[in-house]
């Protein structure tokens, strides 16, 4: 039957994107899965759409994708957790490839991101090259999976940046491997809204999380 994989999807006002994303998860060729959507105080029809497709729909009152994603992690029943985003499309073999590569002593696996936006692709590949050079996994929250038992000791402390902090946590547990053939189609909506602002904010937060273990700026900490 295979190992149960829990797909965790945080969502805030994702009514325009969520259905297409969830359809791509429901249509996976890997049958042994559960879909967990964590609503983060949406004002649109996110919850109604989630209930049509997800096995579990939760709410996280603390605002921030990190808190919502972490809430889903804690609720996961699977031996493997696959982290996903509500505005990303997943190819049919996404979970099968995750199961195939997450074997033996491998703690986590992450794949590549593709976008119709040239700048988005260049941004991702630039950060991937940088991280490879310094020996750090480029684990985007939209395309990351890990064995659930290694979540122990991790918690979301800030509204954003959980993917980088989780990657740092997992790397201490064992091998986190990159498999570019596990590719997903990501949205370029933030860059369409403001390319320079996105570059600036992402760069500042990345550096702050890497070197100081916290995002840039004044953000609330979970006590």
TORKOLVEX-877876 format. One line per 2 residues: their letters; for each residue x, y, z of N, C-alpha, C. Coordinates in Angstrom, 1 decimal. Layout:
<nodes>
A> X,Y,Z,X,Y,Z,X,Y,Z; ...;
</nodes>
This chain:
<nodes>
XX> 0.8,-1.2,0.0,0.0,0.0,0.0,0.9,1.3,0.0; 2.0,1.2,0.6,2.9,2.4,0.7,2.7,3.2,1.9;
XX> 3.6,4.1,2.2,3.5,4.9,3.4,2.5,6.0,3.2; 1.8,6.4,4.2,0.8,7.5,4.2,1.6,8.8,4.1;
XX> 1.3,9.6,3.1,1.9,10.9,3.0,0.8,12.0,3.3; 1.1,12.9,4.2,0.2,14.0,4.6,0.7,15.2,3.8;
XX> -0.2,15.7,3.0,0.1,16.9,2.2,-0.5,18.1,3.0; 0.3,19.0,3.4,-0.1,20.2,4.2,-0.1,21.4,3.4;
XX> -1.3,22.1,3.4,-1.4,23.3,2.6,-1.9,24.5,3.4; -1.1,25.5,3.7,-1.6,26.7,4.4,-2.3,27.6,3.4;
XX> -3.4,28.2,3.8,-4.2,29.0,2.8,-4.8,30.3,3.5; -4.5,31.4,2.9,-5.1,32.7,3.3,-5.7,33.4,2.1;
XX> -7.0,33.5,2.0,-7.7,34.1,0.9,-7.2,33.6,-0.5; -7.3,32.2,-0.6,-6.8,31.5,-1.8,-7.9,31.0,-2.7;
XX> -9.1,31.7,-2.6,-10.2,31.2,-3.3,-10.0,31.1,-4.8; -9.1,31.9,-5.4,-8.9,31.9,-6.8,-7.9,30.8,-7.2;
XX> -7.1,30.3,-6.3,-6.1,29.4,-6.7,-6.3,27.9,-6.1; -7.0,27.8,-5.0,-7.0,26.6,-4.2,-7.6,25.4,-5.0;
XX> -8.6,25.6,-5.7,-9.3,24.5,-6.3,-8.4,23.8,-7.3; -7.7,24.6,-8.2,-6.9,24.0,-9.2,-5.7,23.2,-8.5;
XX> -5.2,23.8,-7.4,-4.1,23.2,-6.7,-4.5,21.9,-6.1; -5.7,21.9,-5.4,-6.2,20.6,-4.8,-6.5,19.6,-5.8;
XX> -7.1,19.9,-6.9,-7.4,19.0,-7.9,-6.1,18.3,-8.4; -5.0,19.0,-8.4,-3.7,18.4,-8.8,-3.2,17.4,-7.7;
XX> -3.6,17.6,-6.5,-3.2,16.7,-5.4,-4.1,15.5,-5.4; -5.4,15.7,-5.6,-6.3,14.6,-5.6,-6.0,13.7,-6.8;
XX> -5.5,14.2,-7.8,-5.2,13.4,-9.0,-3.8,12.8,-9.0; -3.2,12.8,-7.9,-1.8,12.1,-7.9,-1.9,10.6,-8.1;
XX> -0.9,10.0,-8.7,-0.9,8.6,-8.9,-0.5,7.8,-7.7; -0.3,8.5,-6.6,0.1,7.9,-5.3,-1.2,7.9,-4.4;
XX> -1.8,6.8,-4.2,-3.1,6.8,-3.5,-3.1,7.0,-2.0; -2.0,6.6,-1.4,-2.0,6.6,0.1,-1.6,7.9,0.6;
XX> -2.6,8.8,0.7,-2.3,10.2,1.1,-3.5,10.8,1.8; -3.2,11.8,2.6,-4.2,12.7,3.2,-3.9,14.1,2.9;
XX> -5.0,14.9,2.7,-4.8,16.3,2.3,-5.3,17.2,3.5; -4.4,18.0,4.0,-4.7,18.8,5.2,-4.6,20.3,4.7;
XX> -5.7,21.0,4.7,-5.7,22.4,4.4,-5.9,23.2,5.7; -5.0,24.2,6.0,-5.1,25.0,7.2,-5.4,26.4,6.8;
XX> -6.7,26.8,7.1,-7.1,28.2,6.8,-6.5,29.1,7.8; -6.1,30.3,7.3,-5.4,31.3,8.1,-6.3,32.6,8.2;
XX> -7.6,32.4,8.6,-8.5,33.5,8.8,-8.9,34.1,7.5; -9.2,33.3,6.5,-9.6,33.8,5.2,-10.9,34.5,5.2;
XX> -11.0,35.5,4.3,-12.3,36.3,4.2,-13.1,35.9,3.0; -12.5,35.0,2.1,-13.2,34.6,0.9,-13.7,33.2,1.1;
XX> -13.9,32.5,0.0,-14.4,31.1,0.0,-13.4,30.0,0.1; -12.2,30.3,0.6,-11.2,29.3,0.8,-11.6,28.1,1.5;
XX> -12.3,28.3,2.7,-12.7,27.1,3.5,-13.7,26.3,2.7; -14.7,26.9,2.0,-15.7,26.1,1.3,-15.0,25.3,0.2;
XX> -14.1,25.8,-0.5,-13.4,25.1,-1.5,-12.5,23.9,-0.9; -11.9,24.2,0.2,-11.0,23.2,0.9,-11.9,22.0,1.3;
XX> -13.1,22.3,1.8,-13.9,21.2,2.2,-14.4,20.2,1.1; -14.3,20.7,-0.1,-14.7,19.9,-1.2,-13.7,18.8,-1.6;
XX> -12.4,19.1,-1.2,-11.3,18.2,-1.7,-10.5,17.7,-0.5; -10.3,18.4,0.6,-9.4,18.0,1.6,-10.0,16.9,2.5;
XX> -9.1,16.1,3.1,-9.5,15.2,4.2,-9.7,15.9,5.5; -8.9,16.9,5.7,-9.0,17.6,7.0,-8.9,19.1,6.7;
XX> -9.7,19.9,7.3,-9.7,21.4,7.1,-9.6,22.0,8.5; -8.5,22.7,8.8,-8.3,23.3,10.1,-8.2,24.8,10.0;
XX> -8.2,25.5,11.2,-8.0,26.9,11.2,-6.9,27.2,12.1; -6.0,28.2,11.7,-5.0,28.7,12.6,-5.2,30.2,12.8;
XX> -5.5,30.6,14.0,-5.8,32.0,14.4,-4.6,32.9,14.2; -3.4,32.4,14.6,-2.2,33.3,14.5,-1.9,33.5,13.0;
XX> -1.9,34.8,12.6,-1.7,35.1,11.2,-0.2,34.9,10.8; -0.1,34.2,9.7,1.2,33.9,9.1,1.3,32.5,8.5;
XX> 1.9,32.4,7.3,2.0,31.1,6.7,2.7,30.1,7.5; 3.7,30.6,8.2,4.5,29.7,9.1,3.7,29.0,10.1;
XX> 2.8,29.8,10.8,2.0,29.2,11.8,0.9,28.3,11.3; 0.4,28.6,10.1,-0.6,27.7,9.5,0.0,26.4,9.0;
XX> 1.2,26.5,8.4,1.8,25.3,7.9,2.2,24.4,9.1; 2.7,25.0,10.2,3.1,24.2,11.4,1.9,23.6,12.0;
XX> 0.7,24.2,12.0,-0.5,23.6,12.5,-0.8,22.4,11.8; -0.7,22.4,10.4,-0.9,21.3,9.6,0.1,20.1,9.9;
XX> 1.4,20.5,10.1,2.4,19.5,10.4,2.0,18.7,11.7; 1.5,19.4,12.7,1.2,18.8,13.9,0.0,17.9,13.8;
XX> -0.9,18.2,12.9,-2.1,17.3,12.7,-1.8,16.1,11.8; -0.7,16.1,11.1,-0.4,15.1,10.1,-0.4,13.7,10.7;
XX> -1.0,12.7,10.1,-1.0,11.3,10.5,0.0,10.5,9.7; 0.5,11.0,8.6,1.4,10.3,7.7,2.8,10.1,8.3;
XX> 3.5,9.0,7.7,4.9,8.8,8.0,5.7,9.8,7.4; 5.2,10.4,6.3,5.9,11.5,5.5,5.0,12.7,5.5;
XX> 5.5,13.9,5.6,4.8,15.1,5.4,5.3,15.8,4.2; 4.4,16.2,3.3,4.8,16.9,2.1,4.2,18.3,2.2;
XX> 5.1,19.3,2.2,4.7,20.7,2.3,4.3,21.3,0.9; 3.2,21.9,0.8,2.7,22.4,-0.4,2.2,23.9,-0.3;
XX> 2.0,24.6,-1.4,1.4,25.9,-1.4,0.1,25.9,-2.2; -0.8,26.8,-1.8,-2.1,26.9,-2.4,-2.1,27.4,-3.8;
XX> -1.1,28.1,-4.2,-1.0,28.7,-5.6,0.0,27.9,-6.5; 0.3,26.7,-6.1,1.2,25.9,-6.9,0.5,24.6,-7.5;
XX> 0.9,24.2,-8.7,0.4,23.1,-9.3,1.4,21.9,-9.3; 0.8,20.7,-8.9,1.7,19.6,-8.7,1.5,18.5,-9.8;
XX> 2.5,18.1,-10.4,2.4,17.0,-11.5,1.9,15.7,-10.8; 1.4,14.9,-11.7,0.7,13.7,-11.2,1.6,12.7,-10.4;
XX> 2.9,12.7,-10.7,3.8,11.8,-10.0,4.6,12.5,-8.9; 4.2,13.6,-8.4,4.9,14.4,-7.4,5.1,13.5,-6.1;
XX> 4.0,13.0,-5.6,4.1,12.2,-4.3,4.8,10.8,-4.6; 4.7,10.3,-5.7,5.4,9.0,-6.0,6.9,9.2,-6.0;
XX> 7.3,10.3,-6.5,8.8,10.6,-6.6,9.3,10.9,-5.1; 8.4,11.6,-4.4,8.8,11.9,-3.0,9.0,10.5,-2.2;
XX> 8.1,9.6,-2.4,8.2,8.3,-1.7,9.4,7.6,-2.2; 9.7,7.7,-3.5,10.8,6.9,-4.0,12.2,7.4,-3.5;
XX> 12.3,8.7,-3.3,13.6,9.3,-2.9,13.8,9.4,-1.4; 12.7,9.3,-0.7,12.7,9.5,0.8,12.9,8.1,1.4;
XX> 14.0,7.5,1.2,14.2,6.1,1.7,15.5,6.1,2.5; 15.7,5.0,3.2,16.9,4.8,4.0,17.1,5.9,5.0;
XX> 18.3,6.4,5.1,18.7,7.4,6.1,18.4,8.8,5.7; 17.7,9.0,4.5,17.4,10.3,4.0,16.3,10.9,4.9;
XX> 16.5,12.1,5.4,15.6,12.8,6.3,14.6,13.6,5.5; 15.0,14.3,4.5,14.1,15.1,3.7,14.5,15.2,2.3;
XX> 13.6,15.6,1.4,13.9,15.7,0.0,13.1,17.0,-0.5; 13.8,17.7,-1.4,13.2,18.8,-2.0,13.5,18.9,-3.5;
XX> 12.6,19.5,-4.2,12.7,19.6,-5.7,12.8,21.0,-6.2; 12.7,21.1,-7.5,12.9,22.4,-8.2,11.5,23.1,-8.4;
XX> 11.6,24.4,-8.7,10.5,25.2,-8.9,10.6,25.7,-10.3; 9.4,25.8,-11.0,9.4,26.3,-12.4,8.2,27.3,-12.4;
XX> 8.5,28.4,-13.2,7.5,29.4,-13.3,7.4,30.0,-14.7; 6.3,30.5,-15.1,6.2,31.2,-16.4,7.0,32.5,-16.4;
XX> 7.3,33.0,-15.2,8.0,34.3,-15.1,9.5,34.1,-15.1; 10.2,34.6,-16.1,11.6,34.4,-16.2,12.4,34.9,-15.0;
XX> 12.0,36.0,-14.4,12.6,36.6,-13.2,12.5,35.6,-12.0; 11.3,35.0,-11.9,11.1,34.1,-10.8,12.1,32.9,-10.9;
XX> 12.2,32.4,-12.1,13.1,31.2,-12.3,14.6,31.6,-12.0; 15.0,32.8,-12.5,16.3,33.2,-12.2,16.6,33.4,-10.7;
XX> 15.6,34.0,-10.1,15.7,34.2,-8.6,15.9,32.9,-7.9; 15.0,31.9,-8.2,15.1,30.6,-7.5,16.5,29.9,-7.8;
XX> 16.9,29.9,-9.1,18.1,29.2,-9.4,19.3,29.9,-8.9; 19.3,31.2,-8.7,20.4,32.0,-8.1,20.5,31.6,-6.6;
XX> 19.4,31.5,-5.9,19.5,31.2,-4.5,19.8,29.7,-4.4; 19.4,28.8,-5.3,19.8,27.4,-5.2,21.3,27.3,-5.4;
XX> 21.9,28.0,-6.3,23.3,28.0,-6.6,24.1,28.5,-5.3; 23.6,29.5,-4.7,24.2,30.1,-3.5,24.2,29.1,-2.4;
XX> 23.0,28.5,-2.2,22.9,27.5,-1.1,23.7,26.3,-1.3; 23.8,25.9,-2.6,24.7,24.7,-2.9,26.1,25.0,-2.5;
XX> 26.5,26.3,-2.8,27.9,26.7,-2.6,28.2,26.7,-1.1; 27.2,27.0,-0.3,27.5,27.1,1.2,27.0,25.8,1.9;
XX> 26.5,24.8,1.1,26.1,23.6,1.7,24.8,23.6,2.4; 23.9,24.5,2.0,22.6,24.6,2.6,21.5,24.2,1.7;
XX> 20.5,23.3,2.1,19.4,23.0,1.1,18.5,24.1,0.9; 18.1,24.3,-0.4,17.2,25.4,-0.8,15.7,24.8,-0.7;
XX> 15.2,24.6,0.5,13.9,23.9,0.7,12.8,25.0,0.7; 12.2,25.1,-0.4,11.0,26.0,-0.5,9.8,25.3,0.1;
XX> 8.9,26.0,0.8,7.8,25.4,1.4,6.8,24.8,0.4; 6.9,25.2,-0.8,6.0,24.7,-1.8,6.4,23.3,-2.4;
XX> 7.6,22.9,-2.1,8.1,21.6,-2.7,9.1,20.9,-1.8; 8.7,20.5,-0.6,9.5,19.9,0.4,8.8,18.8,1.1;
XX> 9.5,17.7,1.3,8.9,16.6,2.1,10.0,16.0,3.1; 9.5,15.5,4.1,10.4,14.9,5.2,9.7,13.9,6.0;
XX> 10.5,13.0,6.6,9.9,12.0,7.5,9.4,12.7,8.8; 8.1,12.4,9.1,7.4,13.1,10.2,8.2,13.0,11.5;
XX> 8.8,11.9,11.8,9.5,11.8,13.1,10.6,12.8,13.3; 11.1,13.4,12.2,12.1,14.4,12.4,11.6,15.8,12.6;
XX> 10.3,15.9,12.7,9.7,17.2,13.1,10.0,17.5,14.6; 10.2,16.4,15.3,10.4,16.6,16.8,11.5,17.6,17.1;
XX> 11.2,18.6,17.9,12.2,19.6,18.3,12.0,20.9,17.5; 11.2,20.9,16.5,11.0,22.1,15.6,9.7,22.7,16.0;
XX> 9.6,24.0,15.9,8.4,24.8,16.1,8.5,26.1,15.3; 7.3,26.6,14.9,7.3,27.8,14.1,7.3,29.0,15.1;
XX> 8.2,29.8,15.0,8.4,30.9,16.0,8.0,32.3,15.4; 8.0,32.4,14.1,7.7,33.6,13.4,6.6,33.4,12.3;
XX> 6.0,34.5,11.9,4.9,34.3,10.9,5.4,33.9,9.5; 6.7,34.1,9.2,7.3,33.7,7.9,8.6,33.0,8.1;
XX> 9.1,32.4,7.1,10.5,31.8,7.1,10.6,30.4,7.7; 9.4,29.7,7.8,9.5,28.4,8.3,10.2,27.4,7.4;
XX> 10.2,27.7,6.1,10.9,26.7,5.2,12.4,26.7,5.5; 13.0,27.9,5.6,14.4,28.0,5.9,14.7,27.4,7.3;
XX> 13.9,27.8,8.3,14.2,27.3,9.6,14.0,25.8,9.7; 13.0,25.3,9.0,12.8,23.8,9.0,14.0,23.1,8.3;
XX> 14.5,23.7,7.2,15.6,23.1,6.5,16.8,23.0,7.4; 17.1,24.1,8.1,18.2,24.1,9.1,18.0,23.0,10.1;
XX> 16.8,22.8,10.6,16.5,21.8,11.6,16.7,20.4,11.0; 16.2,20.2,9.8,16.3,18.8,9.3,17.7,18.5,8.9;
XX> 18.5,19.4,8.5,19.9,19.2,8.1,20.7,18.6,9.3; 20.3,19.0,10.5,20.9,18.5,11.7,20.6,17.1,12.0;
XX> 19.5,16.6,11.4,19.0,15.2,11.7,19.7,14.2,10.7; 20.0,14.7,9.6,20.6,13.8,8.6,20.5,14.3,7.2;
XX> 20.7,13.5,6.1,20.7,14.0,4.8,19.4,14.6,4.3; 19.5,15.8,3.7,18.4,16.4,3.0,18.8,16.6,1.6;
XX> 18.2,15.8,0.7,18.7,15.7,-0.7,17.8,16.5,-1.7; 18.5,17.0,-2.7,17.9,17.7,-3.8,17.7,16.8,-5.0;
XX> 16.4,16.8,-5.5,16.1,16.0,-6.7,15.3,16.9,-7.7; 16.0,17.5,-8.6,15.4,18.5,-9.5,14.3,17.9,-10.3;
XX> 14.2,16.6,-10.5,13.1,16.0,-11.3,11.8,16.1,-10.5; 11.8,16.4,-9.2,10.6,16.6,-8.5,10.3,18.1,-8.6;
XX> 9.7,18.4,-9.8,9.5,19.8,-10.1,8.0,20.2,-10.0; 7.7,21.4,-9.6,6.4,21.9,-9.5,6.2,23.3,-10.1;
XX> 5.0,23.6,-10.5,4.8,24.9,-11.2,4.3,25.9,-10.2; 5.1,26.9,-9.9,4.8,27.9,-8.9,4.2,29.2,-9.5;
XX> 3.5,29.9,-8.7,2.9,31.2,-9.1,3.9,32.3,-9.1; 3.8,33.2,-10.1,4.6,34.4,-10.1,3.9,35.7,-9.7;
XX> 2.8,35.5,-9.0,1.9,36.6,-8.7,2.6,37.7,-7.8; 3.4,37.3,-6.9,4.1,38.4,-6.1,5.1,39.2,-6.9;
XX> 5.8,38.6,-7.8,6.7,39.3,-8.7,5.9,40.2,-9.7; 4.7,39.7,-10.1,3.9,40.6,-11.0,3.5,41.8,-10.3;
XX> 3.2,41.7,-9.0,2.7,42.8,-8.2,3.9,43.9,-8.0; 5.0,43.4,-7.6,6.2,44.3,-7.4,7.5,43.5,-7.3;
XX> 8.2,43.5,-8.5,9.4,42.7,-8.6,10.5,43.2,-7.6; 10.7,44.5,-7.6,11.8,45.0,-6.7,11.5,44.8,-5.3;
XX> 10.3,45.0,-4.9,9.9,44.9,-3.5,10.0,43.4,-3.0; 9.7,42.5,-3.9,9.8,41.1,-3.6,11.2,40.7,-3.4;
XX> 12.1,41.1,-4.4,13.5,40.8,-4.3,14.1,41.3,-3.0; 13.7,42.6,-2.7,14.3,43.2,-1.5,13.9,42.5,-0.2;
XX> 12.6,42.2,-0.1,12.0,41.6,1.1,12.6,40.2,1.3; 12.6,39.4,0.2,13.0,38.1,0.3,14.5,38.0,0.6;
XX> 15.3,38.9,0.0,16.7,38.9,0.3,17.0,39.2,1.7; 16.4,40.2,2.3,16.6,40.6,3.7,16.2,39.5,4.6;
XX> 15.0,38.9,4.4,14.6,37.9,5.3,15.5,36.6,5.2; 15.9,36.3,4.0,16.8,35.1,3.8,18.1,35.3,4.6;
XX> 18.7,36.4,4.4,20.0,36.7,5.1,19.8,36.7,6.7; 18.7,37.3,7.1,18.5,37.4,8.5,18.2,36.0,9.1;
XX> 17.4,35.2,8.4,17.1,33.9,8.9,18.3,33.0,8.9; 19.1,33.1,7.9,20.3,32.3,7.8,21.3,32.6,8.9;
XX> 21.5,33.9,9.2,22.6,34.2,10.1,22.1,34.6,11.5; 20.9,34.9,11.6,20.4,35.3,13.0,19.2,34.5,13.5;
XX> 18.8,33.6,12.7,17.6,32.7,13.0,16.3,33.4,13.3; 16.1,34.5,12.6,14.9,35.2,12.7,14.7,36.1,11.4;
XX> 13.5,36.4,11.0,13.2,37.3,9.9,13.7,38.7,10.2; 13.8,39.5,9.1,14.2,40.9,9.2,13.0,41.7,9.7;
XX> 13.2,42.6,10.6,12.1,43.5,11.1,11.5,43.0,12.4; 10.5,43.7,12.9,9.9,43.4,14.1,8.7,42.5,13.9;
XX> 8.8,41.3,14.3,7.8,40.3,14.2,7.5,39.6,15.5; 6.3,39.2,15.7,5.9,38.6,17.0,6.5,37.2,17.1;
XX> 7.0,36.8,18.3,7.5,35.5,18.5,6.5,34.7,19.3; 6.4,33.4,18.9,5.5,32.5,19.6,6.2,32.1,20.9;
X> 5.6,32.4,22.0,6.2,32.1,23.3,5.8,30.7,23.8;
</nodes>
